[in-house]
Amino acid sequence: MAVAAPIQISNLSHYFGSGALRRQILHAVSVEIPRRRDRDRHRALRLRKTTMLTLIGALRSAQEGSVQVLGSELRGASSGVLERVRREIGYIFQAHNLLDALDATQNVMLSLLLDRVGKREATKKAEQWLDAGRAWHAREASPVSDVGGQRQRVAIARALAGAPRIVLADEPTRRSTSSPPRGRRSDAEPRPQTGRDGAARDPRQPHP
Protein backbone atom coordinates (compact mmCIF):
# COMPACT_ATOMS: atom_id res chain seq x y z
CA MET A 1 0.00 0.00 0.00
CA ALA A 2 1.44 3.34 -1.08
CA VAL A 3 2.14 5.88 1.65
CA ALA A 4 0.59 9.29 1.03
CA ALA A 5 3.01 12.14 0.42
CA PRO A 6 3.36 14.33 3.54
CA ILE A 7 2.81 17.46 1.44
CA GLN A 8 0.11 17.50 -1.23
CA ILE A 9 -0.85 20.68 -3.07
CA SER A 10 -3.63 20.86 -5.64
CA ASN A 11 -4.67 23.82 -7.82
CA LEU A 12 -3.23 26.29 -5.33
CA SER A 13 -3.58 29.94 -6.31
CA HIS A 14 -2.80 32.94 -4.18
CA TYR A 15 -3.27 36.70 -4.52
CA PHE A 16 -2.00 39.85 -2.87
CA GLY A 17 -3.76 43.20 -2.86
CA SER A 18 -7.32 44.03 -3.85
CA GLY A 19 -9.20 45.79 -6.62
CA ALA A 20 -6.99 47.21 -9.36
CA LEU A 21 -3.91 46.31 -7.29
CA ARG A 22 -4.83 42.63 -6.95
CA ARG A 23 -1.93 40.49 -8.20
CA GLN A 24 -1.79 36.73 -8.60
CA ILE A 25 1.38 35.23 -7.10
CA LEU A 26 0.70 31.51 -7.44
CA HIS A 27 -1.09 30.08 -10.47
CA ALA A 28 -2.95 26.78 -9.90
CA VAL A 29 0.11 25.00 -8.51
CA SER A 30 -0.19 21.23 -8.06
CA VAL A 31 2.67 19.22 -6.56
CA GLU A 32 3.29 16.30 -4.22
CA ILE A 33 6.44 16.16 -2.10
CA PRO A 34 7.10 12.56 -1.01
CA ARG A 35 9.02 11.25 1.95
CA ARG A 36 12.74 10.69 1.70
CA ARG A 37 13.52 7.00 1.32
CA ASP A 38 16.66 7.07 3.42
CA ARG A 39 16.99 7.55 7.18
CA ASP A 40 16.82 11.31 6.96
CA ARG A 41 13.37 12.45 8.12
CA HIS A 42 13.70 15.84 6.46
CA ARG A 43 12.70 16.72 2.95
CA ALA A 44 14.57 19.60 1.30
CA LEU A 45 11.84 21.85 -0.07
CA ARG A 46 13.52 23.82 -2.83
CA LEU A 47 10.55 26.01 -3.61
CA ARG A 48 11.46 29.51 -4.65
CA LYS A 49 8.40 31.31 -3.36
CA THR A 50 8.35 32.37 0.26
CA THR A 51 4.58 32.56 -0.17
CA MET A 52 4.44 28.84 -0.93
CA LEU A 53 6.50 27.99 2.15
CA THR A 54 4.28 30.05 4.45
CA LEU A 55 1.17 28.38 3.02
CA ILE A 56 2.62 24.90 3.56
CA GLY A 57 3.75 25.90 7.03
CA ALA A 58 0.27 27.07 8.07
CA LEU A 59 1.58 30.59 8.57
CA ARG A 60 -0.68 32.01 5.85
CA SER A 61 -4.24 31.06 4.92
CA ALA A 62 -4.84 29.33 1.59
CA GLN A 63 -7.27 31.22 -0.65
CA GLU A 64 -7.89 28.82 -3.53
CA GLY A 65 -7.11 25.14 -4.01
CA SER A 66 -5.95 22.57 -1.49
CA VAL A 67 -2.94 22.32 0.83
CA GLN A 68 -2.62 19.04 2.73
CA VAL A 69 0.25 18.63 5.18
CA LEU A 70 0.79 15.41 7.14
CA GLY A 71 -2.74 14.30 6.32
CA SER A 72 -4.46 17.55 7.38
CA GLU A 73 -6.19 19.95 5.02
CA LEU A 74 -5.03 23.48 5.84
CA ARG A 75 -7.51 25.48 3.82
CA GLY A 76 -10.33 26.35 6.18
CA ALA A 77 -8.75 24.35 9.02
CA SER A 78 -9.50 25.14 12.66
CA SER A 79 -6.94 26.87 14.85
CA GLY A 80 -6.36 23.58 16.65
CA VAL A 81 -5.45 21.75 13.45
CA LEU A 82 -3.17 24.57 12.33
CA GLU A 83 -1.36 24.59 15.68
CA ARG A 84 -0.88 20.81 15.57
CA VAL A 85 0.62 20.97 12.08
CA ARG A 86 2.91 23.86 13.02
CA ARG A 87 4.34 21.82 15.89
CA GLU A 88 5.48 19.20 13.37
CA ILE A 89 7.36 21.71 11.25
CA GLY A 90 10.74 23.38 11.69
CA TYR A 91 11.01 26.83 10.10
CA ILE A 92 14.17 28.49 8.84
CA PHE A 93 13.27 32.06 7.96
CA GLN A 94 15.23 34.15 5.51
CA ALA A 95 15.18 37.03 8.03
CA HIS A 96 16.22 34.67 10.87
CA ASN A 97 13.51 35.92 13.29
CA LEU A 98 15.77 35.60 16.33
CA LEU A 99 14.99 37.44 19.55
CA ASP A 100 17.80 39.92 20.21
CA ALA A 101 17.05 39.94 23.94
CA LEU A 102 18.09 36.27 24.09
CA ASP A 103 21.45 34.64 23.44
CA ALA A 104 21.88 31.85 20.90
CA THR A 105 21.22 29.03 23.35
CA GLN A 106 18.08 30.69 24.67
CA ASN A 107 16.77 31.29 21.14
CA VAL A 108 17.09 27.58 20.35
CA MET A 109 15.69 26.57 23.73
CA LEU A 110 12.60 28.72 23.41
CA SER A 111 10.76 26.53 20.91
CA LEU A 112 11.65 23.44 22.95
CA LEU A 113 10.31 24.96 26.15
CA LEU A 114 7.08 25.85 24.36
CA ASP A 115 6.79 22.16 23.48
CA ARG A 116 7.11 21.38 27.20
CA VAL A 117 10.62 19.98 27.04
CA GLY A 118 12.35 20.25 30.44
CA LYS A 119 14.85 23.08 30.87
CA ARG A 120 17.85 20.77 31.35
CA GLU A 121 17.00 18.68 28.27
CA ALA A 122 16.24 21.82 26.24
CA THR A 123 19.64 23.29 27.15
CA LYS A 124 21.42 20.07 26.19
CA LYS A 125 19.67 19.84 22.82
CA ALA A 126 20.25 23.52 22.07
CA GLU A 127 23.97 23.24 22.76
CA GLN A 128 24.27 20.05 20.69
CA TRP A 129 22.67 21.66 17.65
CA LEU A 130 24.63 24.88 18.00
CA ASP A 131 27.83 22.82 18.11
CA ALA A 132 26.73 20.76 15.10
CA GLY A 133 26.09 23.99 13.19
CA ARG A 134 29.49 25.46 14.11
CA ALA A 135 27.90 28.15 16.25
CA TRP A 136 29.50 26.97 19.52
CA HIS A 137 31.14 30.34 20.22
CA ALA A 138 27.80 32.17 19.92
CA ARG A 139 26.05 30.33 22.72
CA GLU A 140 26.06 33.26 25.14
CA ALA A 141 26.14 36.13 22.62
CA SER A 142 23.24 38.55 22.95
CA PRO A 143 22.26 39.73 20.45
CA VAL A 144 23.68 37.06 18.14
CA SER A 145 26.25 38.55 15.75
CA ASP A 146 25.84 38.01 12.00
CA VAL A 147 29.59 37.63 11.47
CA GLY A 148 30.19 34.42 9.54
CA GLY A 149 26.45 33.91 9.10
CA GLN A 150 25.98 33.15 12.80
CA ARG A 151 22.36 34.32 12.98
CA GLN A 152 21.43 31.92 10.19
CA ARG A 153 23.34 29.09 11.87
CA VAL A 154 21.40 29.68 15.07
CA ALA A 155 18.13 29.79 13.12
CA ILE A 156 18.97 26.42 11.55
CA ALA A 157 19.79 24.93 14.95
CA ARG A 158 16.48 26.21 16.31
CA ALA A 159 14.55 24.59 13.45
CA LEU A 160 16.23 21.18 13.86
CA ALA A 161 16.41 20.93 17.66
CA GLY A 162 12.80 19.85 18.06
CA ALA A 163 13.19 16.93 15.58
CA PRO A 164 10.33 18.13 13.34
CA ARG A 165 8.86 15.84 10.70
CA ILE A 166 9.22 18.55 8.04
CA VAL A 167 11.65 21.45 7.69
CA LEU A 168 10.65 24.48 5.62
CA ALA A 169 13.76 26.44 4.69
CA ASP A 170 13.79 29.80 2.95
CA GLU A 171 17.37 30.07 1.60
CA PRO A 172 18.79 28.30 4.68
CA THR A 173 22.48 28.52 3.75
CA ARG A 174 22.54 31.87 1.93
CA ARG A 175 24.45 33.60 4.72
CA SER A 176 25.87 30.66 6.69
CA THR A 177 28.49 29.37 4.26
CA SER A 178 31.33 31.64 5.33
CA SER A 179 33.64 30.65 8.15
CA PRO A 180 32.60 31.62 11.68
CA PRO A 181 34.83 33.86 13.79
CA ARG A 182 37.91 32.16 15.11
CA GLY A 183 37.76 30.81 18.60
CA ARG A 184 39.23 28.06 20.72
CA ARG A 185 37.59 24.73 20.14
CA SER A 186 38.66 21.45 21.67
CA ASP A 187 39.14 18.31 19.61
CA ALA A 188 36.34 16.73 21.64
CA GLU A 189 33.73 19.10 20.30
CA PRO A 190 31.51 17.53 17.64
CA ARG A 191 32.02 18.27 13.96
CA PRO A 192 28.91 18.73 11.85
CA GLN A 193 27.75 16.13 9.39
CA THR A 194 25.89 18.00 6.72
CA GLY A 195 24.27 17.34 3.37
CA ARG A 196 24.70 19.42 0.26
CA ASP A 197 22.12 21.93 1.46
CA GLY A 198 24.05 22.49 4.72
CA ALA A 199 21.40 20.89 6.96
CA ALA A 200 22.25 18.17 9.49
CA ARG A 201 21.65 14.76 7.97
CA ASP A 202 19.70 13.19 10.81
CA PRO A 203 17.66 15.63 12.94
CA ARG A 204 16.94 13.00 15.59
CA GLN A 205 20.57 12.03 16.22
CA PRO A 206 22.73 15.12 16.79
CA HIS A 207 26.31 14.69 17.83
CA PRO A 208 26.63 13.87 21.53
Secondary structure as UniProt FT lines:
FT   STRAND          7..16
FT   HELIX           19..21
FT   STRAND          23..33
FT   HELIX           50..56
FT   TURN            57..58
FT   STRAND          64..69
FT   TURN            70..71
FT   STRAND          72..73
FT   TURN            75..76
FT   HELIX           79..86
FT   TURN            87..88
FT   STRAND          89..92
FT   TURN            94..95
FT   TURN            100..101
FT   HELIX           104..114
FT   TURN            115..116
FT   HELIX           119..132
FT   TURN            133..134
FT   HELIX           136..138
FT   TURN            139..140
FT   HELIX           147..149
FT   HELIX           150..161
FT   STRAND          166..169
FT   TURN            172..175
FT   TURN            187..188
FT   TURN            196..197
FT   TURN            203..204
//
